Amino acid sequence: PIVFDLREDPDVVGHNHWSKALGIHARSLEIMDTMGIVDRFLDEGLTIKAFNAFNQKGEKVANIGFLQQHYESKFKLIKSLPQYETERFLREELKKKNIDIRWESKVTGITESVDSVTIQIEGKEDVTVPWLVGCDGGHSIVRKSMGISFEGEDIESSFAMVSCKVESNQPEDEAIISLGSTLLILPEPGQRARILCPVSDDIVQASKAPTLEFFQTILDTEFPSFDCKLSEANWLTFFKIRERLAAKHRKGRVFIAGDAAHTHSPAGGQGMNTGFQDVFNLAWKLALVAKGVGQTSLLGSYEAERRPVAAALLKNSGRTTKFAMAQNSIAAGIRVAVAQTVPHLQFLHQRMAQSLGMLDISYADSPISKDCVKGKWLDFTKSVVAIGTRVPHHTIRASDGVHTTKLLMEVCSQDTRHNLLVFCSPSDLVLLKETKALMRRYENYVNIHVMLTKEQSDAEALSSDITSYFEDFDLSLATKFGIAETGFILVRPDQHFSFRSSPAEISQLAEFLNVIFV
């Protein structure tokens, strides 16, 4: 792969400390973990431990940070890390893998044909590649060159934002929101913070950018007891929120992802995280097709799966922003009432937490998701995970003599292959034999894990052809997956499970594998 970047190499000219994104959610940390690079984000990012809401009088009325403890993930936290640092970490990983980054490459046009994509670069020779993914932001030249419309509207309110050093008597790892003025303070590493607030159009028209003194005055007025002192601003800016969604995420051999495909309100801090999930969704599909082993129809599922996610995010973040921006005493009072009520709505905490951590994304309606469970009982069982969702946060025990325990997510993240979970008892020798015979064709692309639902007797010998056995004697995992007696679960390289069969039917599995592989 080749990466084209308009900018100069930051390692040569120095790092620009301008940053849009800040928060890294649990699902993004899982993706980084799959890539083997999460430790650096955990070490250098700041864990946001609380989200404190204050009323118009400057009184603390709620803390909703407790939702993180309900994340169904091993990462029960939100990390704060400026986007330029995230980019630096990822850039260094690309260098380790000897992936070419071509700096100062201004793409001016794209020409797509049935077998290639030609990229025009200002002042340089054209480059022809088999596939192209445009991650070039809201003003994407890739999207424009492909004639893909970018429709939506602007939120009328203007905002001022700064990244600066903050000294105060408040904890450095807690976020603050004023429910009256909607002033937001988000902590950054190094005793710094991102401060954001709505401003009138008159203020925006009066100057090109806000000053540090402007923010100092607002904090002194809003939170005089905090004893805030601002300094060392990296950048200050005014901005408007542009809500846009691309009509398509793919045209032929060209794809768009991240802000090139969708831009929205920063409410919830899910923009960059959604971009991560876009490319994580696309990467394994494109890799299989590029290797010649994946069906080309796989690529059509990228838009089918990711565009609805972006559309829902635009809708929800837009509503949240408009509600937060309403500047009147009634709206402020409602915001206070909502913030005070949330901690008491325990029956909603689990669902709210998964949404906040971006752990509830489902591809149930995807053309590459298929549920082959006989009977309708699991449709009414809320504890059963739905097809197309992430594998559940569940600890499993290896049948290895020492009973090593692992998270199912970790078992399904060891490499870039699919993972087939086979639920059966040790006596189901015919099923295991037939499964192994079928999967021999896919052995370089699918790992097999047997989930034993009963203990092995002395007379029962497990197949030595399969080396990964786990114990589910209490049927806890089988129950979560809606498996009765025997069953198959196929987990994709992005840890969403796309196929379920129970009782286990070899013919159904074979048919579905033909949807994925050539």
VENFEN-V487560 format. One record per residue. RES is the residue in one small letter. PHI is phi as a letter, one per 40 degrees, with the letter a starting at -180 (NA if undefined). OMEGA is omega in radians with two decimals (999 if undefined). D_LAST is the distance of its C-alpha to the last C-alpha in Angstrom with 1 decimal. Layout:
# VENFEN-V487560
<<RES,PHI,OMEGA,D_LAST> <RES,PHI,OMEGA,D_LAST>>
This chain:
# VENFEN-V487560
<<p,NA,3.10,22.9> <i,b,3.07,26.3> <v,b,3.06,28.5> <f,b,-3.12,31.1> <d,b,-3.14,34.2> <l,c,-2.99,37.2> <r,c,2.97,39.6> <e,c,-3.11,41.4> <d,c,-3.13,40.4> <p,c,3.13,42.0> <d,c,3.12,42.6> <v,b,-3.04,44.7> <v,c,-3.11,46.6> <g,g,-3.05,46.7> <h,c,3.03,45.0> <n,c,-3.05,45.5> <h,c,3.00,46.2> <w,c,-3.08,45.2> <s,a,3.04,42.7> <k,c,-3.07,41.2> <a,c,-3.10,39.1> <l,a,-3.04,40.7> <g,c,3.05,39.4> <i,b,-3.03,36.4> <h,c,-3.03,35.3> <a,d,-3.11,34.0> <r,c,3.10,30.3> <s,c,3.09,30.5> <l,c,3.06,32.1> <e,c,3.11,29.3> <i,c,3.11,26.8> <m,c,3.13,29.2> <d,c,3.09,29.4> <t,d,3.14,25.7> <m,c,3.13,26.1> <g,g,-3.06,29.1> <i,b,-3.01,31.7> <v,c,-3.03,33.3> <d,d,-3.12,36.5> <r,c,3.10,37.8> <f,c,3.11,37.4> <l,c,-3.09,39.2> <d,c,-3.00,41.9> <e,b,3.05,42.7> <g,c,3.11,42.0> <l,c,3.09,44.8> <t,c,3.10,44.3> <i,c,-2.98,45.7> <k,c,-3.11,47.6> <a,a,3.02,49.2> <f,b,-3.03,49.1> <n,c,3.12,52.7> <a,b,-3.12,53.9> <f,b,3.11,57.4> <n,c,-3.07,59.5> <q,c,-3.13,61.8> <k,c,-3.11,64.6> <g,g,-3.14,62.4> <e,c,3.11,62.2> <k,c,-3.08,59.1> <v,b,-3.12,57.9> <a,a,2.97,54.5> <n,b,-3.12,51.8> <i,b,3.10,48.3> <g,c,-3.12,46.8> <f,c,-3.10,46.8> <l,c,-3.10,43.5> <q,c,-3.12,41.7> <q,c,3.13,42.6> <h,c,3.11,40.6> <y,d,3.05,37.3> <e,c,-3.08,34.7> <s,a,3.06,33.6> <k,c,3.11,35.2> <f,b,-3.10,36.1> <k,c,-3.05,39.0> <l,a,2.98,40.2> <i,b,3.12,40.0> <k,b,3.04,40.3> <s,b,3.13,42.3> <l,a,-3.13,41.3> <p,d,-3.06,41.9> <q,d,-3.12,38.9> <y,c,3.07,40.1> <e,c,3.07,40.0> <t,d,3.13,36.5> <e,c,-3.14,35.5> <r,c,3.13,37.5> <f,c,-3.12,35.7> <l,c,3.12,32.2> <r,c,3.14,33.5> <e,c,3.07,34.7> <e,c,3.10,31.4> <l,c,3.13,29.7> <k,c,3.12,32.5> <k,c,-3.12,31.8> <k,c,3.11,28.2> <n,f,3.08,29.6> <i,c,-3.02,27.9> <d,c,3.00,29.9> <i,b,-3.12,31.9> <r,c,-3.11,33.7> <w,c,3.13,36.8> <e,f,3.12,39.0> <s,b,-3.13,36.1> <k,c,3.13,37.0> <v,c,-3.10,34.2> <t,b,3.14,35.9> <g,a,-3.12,33.1> <i,b,3.02,29.4> <t,b,-3.08,28.0> <e,b,3.08,24.5> <s,b,-3.06,22.9> <v,c,-3.08,19.6> <d,b,-3.12,18.6> <s,a,3.06,20.9> <v,b,3.11,23.5> <t,b,-3.08,27.0> <i,b,3.06,29.3> <q,c,-3.09,33.1> <i,b,-3.08,35.2> <e,d,3.08,38.9> <g,g,-3.11,40.8> <k,b,3.12,37.8> <e,c,3.06,35.5> <d,c,3.11,32.4> <v,b,3.12,29.1> <t,b,-3.10,25.8> <v,b,3.13,22.6> <p,c,-3.10,18.9> <w,a,3.12,19.1> <l,b,3.05,22.2> <v,b,3.14,23.1> <g,c,3.07,26.7> <c,b,-2.96,28.6> <d,b,2.91,31.9> <g,g,-3.05,33.9> <g,c,3.13,35.6> <h,c,-3.01,36.7> <s,d,3.04,33.2> <i,c,3.09,33.4> <v,c,3.13,29.6> <r,c,-3.12,29.9> <k,c,-3.13,32.9> <s,c,-3.14,31.5> <m,c,3.12,28.6> <g,g,3.13,31.2> <i,c,-3.11,30.0> <s,c,-3.09,33.0> <f,b,-2.93,34.2> <e,b,3.12,36.4> <g,i,-3.12,38.7> <e,a,3.10,42.3> <d,c,2.97,44.4> <i,c,-2.95,46.3> <e,c,-3.06,49.9> <s,c,3.00,51.2> <s,b,-3.10,51.5> <f,b,3.01,51.0> <a,b,-3.09,52.5> <m,a,3.11,50.7> <v,a,2.93,51.7> <s,b,-3.04,50.4> <c,a,3.04,53.5> <k,c,-3.11,55.3> <v,b,3.01,56.8> <e,b,-3.13,59.7> <s,a,3.10,60.8> <n,c,3.13,61.9> <q,c,3.09,58.5> <p,d,-3.09,55.8> <e,c,-3.08,53.4> <d,b,3.13,50.3> <e,b,3.09,50.9> <a,c,-3.09,49.9> <i,b,3.01,52.5> <i,b,3.04,52.5> <s,c,-3.09,55.6> <l,c,3.07,55.2> <g,c,-3.09,58.1> <s,c,-3.07,57.2> <t,g,2.98,53.5> <l,c,-3.08,54.1> <l,b,3.08,51.2> <i,b,-3.12,51.4> <l,b,-3.09,48.3> <p,c,3.02,48.9> <e,b,3.08,47.4> <p,c,3.05,47.7> <g,g,3.12,51.0> <q,f,3.11,53.4> <r,b,3.13,51.9> <a,a,2.97,50.8> <r,c,-3.14,49.1> <i,b,-3.06,51.6> <l,b,3.10,50.8> <c,a,3.07,53.0> <p,c,3.12,53.4> <v,b,3.12,56.0> <s,c,3.11,57.9> <d,c,3.12,57.2> <d,c,3.13,60.8> <i,c,-3.14,59.9> <v,c,-3.11,56.8> <q,c,-3.08,58.9> <a,c,-3.12,61.7> <s,a,-3.12,59.7> <k,c,-3.12,56.5> <a,a,3.08,55.6> <p,c,3.10,57.1> <t,b,3.09,59.3> <l,c,3.11,59.3> <e,c,3.10,62.7> <f,d,3.14,61.2> <f,c,3.11,58.9> <q,c,3.14,61.7> <t,c,-3.14,63.9> <i,c,-3.14,61.4> <l,c,3.11,60.8> <d,c,-3.13,64.6> <t,c,-3.05,65.1> <e,c,-3.07,62.2> <f,b,-3.10,62.5> <p,c,-3.10,65.9> <s,c,-3.12,65.9> <f,c,-3.13,62.8> <d,f,-3.08,64.9> <c,c,3.01,62.0> <k,b,-3.10,62.3> <l,b,3.11,59.7> <s,a,3.01,59.3> <e,f,3.10,57.0> <a,c,3.03,54.8> <n,c,3.10,51.6> <w,a,3.09,51.2> <l,b,-3.07,52.5> <t,a,2.88,51.1> <f,b,3.07,51.3> <f,a,2.99,48.2> <k,b,3.13,47.0> <i,c,3.13,43.9> <r,b,3.13,41.5> <e,c,-3.08,39.0> <r,b,3.07,36.2> <l,b,3.13,32.6> <a,c,3.14,30.3> <a,c,3.10,29.4> <k,b,3.02,25.8> <h,b,-3.12,23.8> <r,a,2.98,21.5> <k,a,-3.13,22.1> <g,g,-3.11,19.4> <r,c,-3.09,18.7> <v,b,3.12,21.6> <f,b,2.98,21.9> <i,b,-3.07,25.1> <a,a,3.11,25.9> <g,g,-3.09,29.1> <d,c,3.06,32.4> <a,c,-3.10,30.8> <a,b,-3.09,29.2> <h,a,3.01,32.0> <t,b,-3.01,35.5> <h,a,3.12,37.8> <s,c,3.08,40.8> <p,c,3.13,41.0> <a,d,-3.12,42.0> <g,g,3.11,40.2> <g,f,-3.01,39.0> <q,b,-3.07,35.4> <g,c,3.14,34.5> <m,c,-3.14,33.3> <n,c,3.08,31.7> <t,c,3.07,29.7> <g,c,3.07,28.6> <f,d,-3.10,27.4> <q,c,3.07,25.3> <d,d,-3.04,23.9> <v,c,3.07,22.5> <f,c,3.09,21.6> <n,c,-3.06,19.4> <l,c,-2.94,17.8> <a,d,-3.06,17.6> <w,c,3.12,14.9> <k,c,3.14,12.5> <l,c,3.13,13.6> <a,c,3.14,13.4> <l,c,3.14,9.7> <v,c,-3.14,9.2> <a,c,3.11,12.0> <k,c,-3.14,10.8> <g,g,-3.11,7.8> <v,b,-3.13,5.4> <g,b,3.06,5.5> <q,c,3.14,5.4> <t,c,3.10,8.8> <s,c,3.05,10.3> <l,d,-3.05,10.6> <l,c,3.09,13.4> <g,c,-3.13,15.3> <s,c,3.14,15.9> <y,d,3.13,18.0> <e,c,-3.12,20.8> <a,d,-3.11,20.5> <e,c,-2.97,21.1> <r,c,-3.12,23.5> <r,c,3.07,25.7> <p,c,3.10,27.2> <v,c,3.13,28.0> <a,c,3.14,29.8> <a,c,3.12,31.6> <a,c,3.13,32.9> <l,c,3.10,34.0> <l,d,-3.11,35.9> <k,c,-3.06,37.6> <n,c,-3.12,38.7> <s,c,3.10,39.8> <g,c,3.11,41.6> <r,c,-3.14,43.5> <t,c,-3.12,44.4> <t,c,-3.12,45.7> <k,c,3.09,47.8> <f,c,-3.12,49.3> <a,c,-3.05,50.0> <m,c,-3.13,51.6> <a,d,-3.02,54.0> <q,b,3.02,57.3> <n,a,-3.02,59.9> <s,c,-3.14,61.6> <i,c,3.14,60.0> <a,c,3.12,56.5> <a,c,3.12,57.5> <g,c,3.11,59.0> <i,c,3.13,55.8> <r,c,3.11,53.7> <v,c,-3.12,56.2> <a,c,3.13,56.1> <v,c,-3.12,52.3> <a,c,3.14,52.2> <q,c,-3.07,54.9> <t,c,-3.04,53.1> <v,d,-3.12,49.6> <p,c,-3.09,50.7> <h,c,-3.12,52.1> <l,c,-3.02,49.0> <q,c,-3.12,47.6> <f,c,3.13,45.5> <l,b,-3.01,43.5> <h,d,-3.10,43.3> <q,c,-3.12,40.0> <r,c,3.13,38.2> <m,c,-3.12,39.9> <a,c,-3.12,39.0> <q,c,3.10,35.3> <s,c,3.13,35.5> <l,c,-3.12,37.6> <g,c,-3.12,35.3> <m,f,-3.10,32.2> <l,b,-3.02,30.8> <d,b,3.14,30.4> <i,c,-3.13,27.5> <s,b,3.05,25.3> <y,b,-3.07,22.0> <a,c,-3.08,22.8> <d,c,-3.11,22.2> <s,c,3.06,18.9> <p,c,3.09,16.1> <i,b,2.98,14.0> <s,b,-3.12,17.0> <k,a,-3.14,17.7> <d,b,-3.09,20.9> <c,b,3.10,21.4> <v,c,3.13,24.9> <k,c,-3.12,27.3> <g,g,-3.06,30.6> <k,b,-3.01,31.7> <w,c,-3.05,33.7> <l,c,3.09,31.6> <d,c,-3.06,31.9> <f,b,-3.13,35.5> <t,b,-3.01,35.3> <k,c,-3.11,35.4> <s,c,-3.14,34.8> <v,c,-3.13,31.2> <v,c,-3.08,28.7> <a,c,3.08,26.7> <i,d,3.11,22.9> <g,g,3.14,21.6> <t,c,3.04,24.5> <r,c,3.03,24.8> <v,c,-3.07,25.2> <p,c,3.06,29.0> <h,c,-2.96,31.6> <h,a,3.11,32.2> <t,c,3.12,33.6> <i,b,-3.07,32.3> <r,b,-3.13,34.0> <a,c,3.06,32.5> <s,c,-3.01,33.4> <d,b,3.13,34.5> <g,g,3.13,38.2> <v,b,3.06,39.3> <h,f,3.07,37.4> <t,c,3.12,36.0> <t,b,3.11,35.2> <k,a,2.97,32.4> <l,c,3.10,31.1> <l,d,3.11,27.8> <m,d,-3.14,26.8> <e,c,3.10,27.6> <v,c,-3.10,25.5> <c,c,-3.11,22.5> <s,b,-3.03,23.3> <q,c,3.10,23.7> <d,a,-3.05,20.7> <t,c,-3.13,17.7> <r,c,2.88,15.4> <h,c,3.09,14.7> <n,b,3.11,17.5> <l,b,3.06,17.7> <l,c,-3.13,21.3> <v,b,3.12,22.4> <f,c,-3.13,25.9> <c,a,3.05,27.9> <s,c,3.12,31.2> <p,d,-3.12,31.8> <s,c,-3.12,32.5> <d,c,-3.03,29.0> <l,c,-3.13,28.2> <v,c,3.12,26.2> <l,c,-3.13,23.9> <l,c,-3.13,23.5> <k,c,-3.14,22.9> <e,c,3.11,20.2> <t,c,-3.14,18.5> <k,c,-3.14,18.6> <a,c,3.12,17.4> <l,c,-3.00,14.2> <m,c,3.13,13.6> <r,d,3.14,14.3> <r,c,-3.04,10.7> <y,b,-2.95,10.3> <e,c,3.10,13.9> <n,c,-3.03,13.5> <y,b,3.14,12.0> <v,b,3.00,13.8> <n,c,3.11,17.6> <i,b,3.08,19.3> <h,b,3.13,22.7> <v,c,3.09,24.9> <m,b,-3.06,27.5> <l,c,-3.11,30.4> <t,c,3.08,32.4> <k,a,3.11,35.2> <e,c,-3.11,37.2> <q,c,3.08,36.6> <s,c,-3.13,39.5> <d,c,-3.07,40.9> <a,c,-3.06,39.5> <e,b,3.13,35.9> <a,b,3.13,33.9> <l,c,-3.13,30.7> <s,c,3.11,27.7> <s,c,3.11,27.9> <d,c,3.11,24.2> <i,b,-3.03,23.8> <t,b,-3.08,26.0> <s,b,3.13,25.8> <y,b,3.09,28.1> <f,b,-3.09,30.0> <e,b,3.06,32.8> <d,b,-3.03,32.9> <f,c,3.12,36.0> <d,c,3.11,37.4> <l,g,-3.11,34.2> <s,c,3.12,34.5> <l,c,3.10,30.9> <a,d,3.13,29.8> <t,c,3.12,32.3> <k,c,-3.13,31.0> <f,c,-3.12,27.5> <g,g,-3.12,29.0> <i,c,3.07,28.0> <a,b,3.14,30.3> <e,g,3.12,30.6> <t,b,3.12,26.9> <g,a,3.04,23.8> <f,b,2.96,20.5> <i,b,3.08,20.0> <l,b,-3.10,16.8> <v,b,-3.12,18.0> <r,c,3.10,16.1> <p,c,3.08,17.1> <d,c,3.04,19.7> <q,g,2.96,21.2> <h,c,-3.14,20.8> <f,c,-2.94,19.6> <s,b,-3.10,17.2> <f,a,3.09,17.2> <r,a,3.09,20.3> <s,b,3.08,21.1> <s,a,-0.03,24.7> <p,d,-3.10,25.6> <a,c,3.13,22.5> <e,b,-3.12,20.5> <i,d,-3.09,17.8> <s,c,3.12,16.5> <q,c,3.11,16.2> <l,c,-3.14,14.4> <a,c,3.13,11.8> <e,c,-3.11,11.5> <f,c,3.11,11.2> <l,d,3.09,8.6> <n,c,3.05,6.3> <v,c,-3.08,7.8> <i,c,-3.00,7.0> <f,b,3.11,3.8> <v,c,999,0.0>>
